[in-house]
Amino acid sequence: MAPEKPLIDKQIIVDLLFGDEDYVSEFAAASVESFTEFKENFEKSVLNRDMELLRKSGHKIKPGAMMMKQDEVMNMYEESKNLIENEASDADLQGLVNKMNNYCDLLLGELKEMAGK
């Protein structure tokens, strides 16, 4: 099932910035960097079953994801930990990585648009 668009409620970001819309593009640009790094590290850590890297990546993205109400990212992150702990098949891990990549691609597209990139 495809996620509802837009994934990001711009008003949430404006509210986080105390109503100062001039900083939305800067916030979005910083978020592009953070989510790009997370997406790369998520794939690497899940496919390599590297729980330490996965946790570091998750802890780093969690504040931004929660502020922007990106529950889907956090749900997939939690699911990945469960899959690794339960020694899921490589195919199941790849399926979750694909799902996260697709979601992050949509999210990054929206953030880049907000950032004016």
NORHUDA-V535646 format. One line per field, one symbol per residue. ss: DSSP state (H for helix, E for strand, C for the rest). burial: b if it has 16 or more other C-alpha atoms within 10 Angstrom, else e. A space follows every 10 residues. Layout:
ss=???
burial=???
This chain:
ss=CCCCCCCCCH HHHHHHCCCC HHHHHHHHHH HHHHHHHHHH HHHHHHHCCC HHHHHHHHHH HHHHHHHCCC HHHHHHHHHH HHHHHCCCCH HHHHHHHHHH HHHHHHHHHH HHHHHCC
burial=eeeeeebbeb eebbeeeeee eeebbebbbe bbebbbebbe bbbebbbebe eebbbebbee bbeebeebbb ebbbebbeeb bebbeeeeee eebeebbeeb bebbebbbeb bbebbee
